[in-house]
């Protein structure tokens, strides 16, 4: 995500020069950001459910590889079509955000802790937007706009190599885990007990009888035989484990092969009919998960609010370079500095979000007056048509908007821990898809006048706050939690 944010922000100041190179208008060049958002939204419809079924790690690594390829494509683009193709692939790679936030849901159970963790993560990610505009603008002014893309491509490749060695799986076992020997044993291994997933590891460590654990759907089992190794599904790797263990045997649990320490009556045949892996996209399960997620009116309102809030960022980054250079007469390096200033304000807001210990709804109520004041400042800046008011109002907006958007995400995934990937996919898909559409209005307004864009931003903030107060953060309404409908059985509580 750091690389993706940097790729977008580093060419903000260069949009007028790149538009001239590709012989298009600045508005058309700004549409490359909307293309990125749209394809990011499309990718999120797949990445979330896929990460629930095959795991977060393979999805994250694949998206990092796509990020490196797409950055090279943008660097080598000779026409606006090729550049848009690169940005589209970057959008698909950026959909990894779903798997990253789902891993947050895997690791942090309560909403307050999850919000702090997300704020801390975003603080690190926003290092790129702080420095990328300034670095991109200065490098482009001396070496051309392709130079920043080349440096980011090198960084993306290096990051993918590092991630291969340091990223571990966080997703719980999928509901369709298979068992070769039935419910009560695996091969010759007796299952001594089962319990909730969260306490499984601690219970095994403290037990004298436990020698290992395995996963069955949403539950884990304590075994009397130690699991010597487990890896992502691979028949060849599994058979090599059998040879290494001297024919002691192995079992199939979920999407993992496990080598077991107790000998079986006879070594398993290399041609055993292993159970097929679950399909990454199961229509019935996906429909149930989506129906359960969207069966609550509060979550639907959250989807609308995260889309309108994200559009505030995207209108600014799509049109800021053009407005500062063409309407306020700033140089490329001055524009890069002001853009970095906006990103710094945004980073400070993420730091505040990471320090808040309130529940997400409390954060939304806390920031409602500040967001309302921000809308008023944007409208005043539009009336004044002055660069000082423009810079001040945008900086304040970038600062106060971040804690609420983090709170929206944290609140949306409440009570959906067993389908965190699918829920996060819907959350971010709606955010990016709605933003790609709504930001077009602000982009067209910016093409005519900076004041028109500021009026659009102010109106969007006011509408978002009205929806937030009436349907999400209202103390009376928020007491009613989004309970899953009985018809939509939780996929993580099914037993085999």
N, C-alpha and C positions, 0 to 999 in steps of 0.2 A: 504493500500500500504506500510505503514511503516513496518507492520508485514511481508508482503511478501518479501520486500527487505531484511529484517533482516534474514529471514529463508534461503534465498539463500546465503547471504554474510557470515553468521556465520559459515558455514561449508566449506568455501573455503580453509582455512588452514588445515582442517581435511581430505581433499580428499584423500591424500595418505594413511592415517591410516584407513579410511573407506573402501577404495579399498582393503586393506589387510584383514579387517574384513569380507567383503562380498566375498573375494577371486576372485576379478576381477582386471583388469589393471586400472591404474589411468585415462587412456583415456576413458575407459568404464564408470568409475565413473563420469567423466566430462560430459558424455552424459546425465546425469540426469538433468543438466541445460538446455540442448537442448529439452529434453522431456517437461520440464516445459514451455519453450517458445512456443513449438508447440501447446500444449493444451491451453495455454493462447490465442494464435491466433485463435484457433477454437472457444473458448468461446466468443471471441469478435464479431464473426459473428452473435451471437444471442443477446448478452447483449445490444448492442447499439439500435437496433430496438425495443427490448423489453422495454428498459427504456423510449423510446419515447412514447410507448403505455400504459404501466401500471405505469410509473413514475420512478424516480431515486431511491426514498427511499426504496421500497421493493426489488429492485435489489441489492442495496448496502448491505442491511441487510442479504439477502440470501447468498451473496458471503462471508460476514464476518463469517457466520455460517460454510460454506464450508471450510474456511481458518482454523478454529479451528479444525474441524474434520480431515482435511488432515495433519495438524501438529502432531496430536496425532498418525496418521497412520505412519508417518515417524519415530517418536520416538520409536514406538513399532515394526518396521520392523525387521524381522529375516532373510530376504533374499533381494537380489538386486531387485527382482521382486516386492516385497511389497513396498520397498522404492521408486521405480519408480512409482508405483501406487499412493503413497502419493504425490509425486512431480507432477504427472499429475493432481490430484485433486487441488493441490495448484495452478497450472497453470490456471485451470478453475476459481478458486476463484479470481486470480489476474486479470482476465478480467474485474473486477469491475472498473479498471482504465478508461474504456470507459465511464461509467456512471459518474465518478468523473470529467473527463474533459468535458463531455457534460454539467454538472452542472455549470462548469466555463463559458461555452458558454451561458448558461441561464442567468447568473448573470452579465456578462461583455460583452457589445455590441461591443466596438471597439477593434481592434486587439492589439494595444499597451497596453491597460489596461489588456487585457486577458493575454498577454505575461508576464507582471509584476506579475499578480496573480499566473500564473502557475509557475513562477520562485520562488515566495515566498513559494508556496505549496511544490515544490520539495526540497526547502531548509529544510523544516521540515521533509519531508520523508527521506532525506539522513542522518538524525541523526542516523537511524538504520545502514546503511552501514558503517558509520564512526566507531561506537563502536562495531557493531556485530562481525567483524572478530577478533578483539582483545579479546572481551569477550568470543566468541565461542572457540577460540584457547586456551585460558587460562583454561576455564572450562573443555574442552575436555582433556587437558593434565593432569588434576587432577582427574576428575570424569567420563571421557568417553564422547564420542560424542553424546550420547542420552540426556545428561543433558541440553544442550542449547535448544534442541527441546522441552523438557518438560516445561521449563520456558516460551518459546514463546507460547506454547499451552495455558498456564494459562493466559498470557497476551491477547491472541486472544479472549478467552471467555469473559474476563472482558471488552475488547473493544467493543465486540458485544452487551453486556448488556447496556453499556453507550450509544452507537449509537442509540439503540432503543428509547431512551428518548430524544436525542438531535438533531437527523437528521430530517430535514423538507424537504418537496417536493419543487423542483425548476422547474420541467418540465412544459412547457405550456400545456394547454388542447390539446388533440389529435384531429385531424381533424374530426373524426367520432363521435363527441359528439352528443347525441340524445336529442330531445326536445319532451316532452310529449304532448304539446299543440300547436305546430306549430311554425311559424317564429316570430309572433308578440306578443305572450303571453305564459306564463307558468301557467296552471291552471287558476286562476283568477287574475294573476299578469300581469299588463301591462308593457311591456318593454318601458321605456321612451326614451332611446337613445342607440346607439352603437358607439364604437370608437376603435382605435388601442389599443392593449393589454397594451403597455408600459405606456400609460397615464391614464389608467382606474382607478387605485387606487387613484391617485392624484385628478382626476376629481370628484370622488365620495366624497372624503373628503371635497372638496371645494364647493360641491353643496348642496343647501338647500333641494332639492327634493329627492336626492338619499338616499336610505335606505339599499342598498346592491348591490352586483355585482354578475354576473354569466358569464361563458365562453361559447362562441359558436365558435368552430373551432379556428381561429386565432384572433377572436375579442371578446371583452367583452361587457356585457350589464349592464347598470345601471337600477336598479329596484326601484319601489316605496315602496317595502316591504323589511324589513331587513332579510337577511339570518342569522338565529340564529346559525347554525352549519353546518359543512360539514366534511365528513370523506370519506376514501377510500370505494369503493363499498362494501356493505354488506347488504343484505336484512334484516337480524335480527337487525342489528344496526339501520337501517333506520326506521323500525317499532317501535323500542324503542324510537327513536326521536319523532315519531308521538304521542306516548302515553305521553311522557314528555311534548310535546307542547299542550296537551289538544285537540288533533284532529285538530289542525290548518292547517295541510297539509304539503306536501313535494314535491319536484320536482327532476327530474333527469337531470343532466347536465354533459356531458362527462363521466368520470368514477367516479363521485362524487354524493352522495345523499345530498340534501340540504333541511333543515327544514325551512319552511317559516312561517312568523308571521301572515299573514292575513288569517282568516278562509275561508275554501272552503265551498260550499253549503252543502256538506255532507262529513263525514270523509272518506278518501280513504280506499278501501277494502284491507285487508292483502294479497288478492290473485290477485292483479292487475297484468296483463301481462306486467311486466317490460321489456323494450327493452333489448335485449341481449348485453352483453359487446362485444366490438370489439375483434376479435382474435388477440393474441399477434403477430402473424406472418402472415401478409396478403401478398400473393405473388405479386399481381399487384402493390400495393403501394410500396413494397420493391424494386421491379424491377425499378419503376419510380425513387425512391430516389437514388438507386445505379447508374442508368443511368445518372441522373442529376449530381451526384457527380463526376463521372469519364468521363464526356463529355469534360473535359478541359485537355489539354496536360500538363499544369503546375502542376496540381494536380497529374497526373500520375508520373511526375518526382519527385515530393515531396515524393510520396510513395516509390519510389526506394531509394531516399536519406535517408529517415528515417530508412529504412531497413539496408542499408550499415553502417549508423552511429551507430545504435543500436548494430550491430554485433561487433563493436570495443569494446564495454563494455563486451559483452558476451564471446569473445575470451579470454580477460584478466581474467575474473572471473572463467572461466572454466579451465584454464591452469596455473594460477599464482602460486597456491600452489605447484603444481608438479615441475614447473621450479625453484622456489626459494629453495625448499627442496632438490630436486634430482640433479639439474644441477648447482646450486650455493652453495649447501651445507649448507643452513640455517636451524636452528632448527624450531620446530613448533611455539614456542612463537615469534621468530624473524619474521617468515612468517606472523603470525597474525598481528604484528606491522606494517610491510610493507604494508599489505593489507589495514589496517586502514588508512595508509598514503595516499594510492591511493584514498580511499573513501573521505578523507578530501579534497583532491585536487578537486574532483568532486563536493563536497558540496560548495567549494569556487566558482566554476564556476556557480553553480545554484544561488548563492547570486548575482553574477555579472549580470546574466540573469534577476533577479528580480529587479535590479536597472536601467536597460536600459529603456529609454523612446522613443527609435526609433521604427519605423515600422519594422516588421519582415524582410522584404527584405533589409532594411538598416543594420540590425544586421548581416545578412548573408554576405553582402558585407564587413562589418567591420572586420569580423572574417576570411575571405578568406586568407589574408596573414598569419595569425597566424596558421591556419590549414595547410597551405602549409609548413610553418616552422616546424610544428609538424611532418609532413610526412618525412621531411629531417632528423630530429632528430632520428626518429625511424629507418631509414635506416642506419644512422651512428652508432646507438647502435647495430644494427645487425652485422655490419662489425667489430666493436670493440670486441664484445662478452665479455663485461665487466659489472659487476653487477651495478656499479655506473651509467654508461650510460643507462643500462636497467631501473633502478629505475627512473632516471631523465626523460627519454623520455616517460615512461608510466604516470608519474605524470603530465607532461605538456599536454599530450594528454587528460587525464581525466579532466584537468582544462578547456582547450579551446573548447572541443567538446560539452559541455553542453548548452551554449547559442545558438549555431546554431540549435541543435535538438529541443529546446523549440521554436525557431523561425519557424522551419518547421511546427510544430503542430499548432501554432497560425495562420500561413499563410494558411494552408490547409482548415481551417474551415471558412475562409472569405466568406461572402455572403451565408452561409448555416445555418443561425441561426434557421430556422424553422425545419430543420432535423438534428440538432446538434448531436443527439444520433447515427443516422445512419452514418453520416459523420465521427464522431470520431471513430466509430466501424471499418469502412473501413481503416482509417488512422492507428490505432493501430494494427489492424489485419495484415495489410501489413508489419508494422514494425516488429512485433514479428515473423511472418511466414518467411519473408525473412531473418531475423537475425538467426532464428533457422537453416536455410539451409546454409547461408554464413559462420556462425561461425564454422561449421563442418570443413571447409577448414583450418581455423586457428588452430583448435584443433588438427587436424592431423599433421599440420606443427609443433606445439609445442611438439608433442610426439617424434619427431625426434631431434629437436634442437630449442633453444630459438631464434637463429638468423633467422631461417626460419619463425617463428611466427612474429617477428618484421618486416620482409620484407613484409609479407602478410598485416599486419596492415598499414604500410606505403603506399603500393599500393592501399589499399582500401580508405584511406584518399584522395589520389590524384584523383582517379576516381570520388569520391563523390564531390570534389571541382570543377572538370571540369563540371560535370552535373549541379551543383548548379549555376555556373557562366554563363554557356551557356543557361540554360533554366528556371532558377528561379529568380536569383538575378541580371541578366543583366539589366541595366537601360533601354535599349530600349525595350527589350522583356517584362519586368514586367509592362510596361505601359498598356499592353493589359490585362484587367481583365478577369477572368473566368465568363462569363455571362451564366446563365442557359438557355438552349435551350427552345424555346417556346413549343416544343412538350412535354417537361417534366414540367408540371404545378406544381408549388410549392404546396406541400400538406397543408401548413399552410394558404394559401390564398383562399382555396376552401370555399364556403359558403354552408350551409345546404339547 
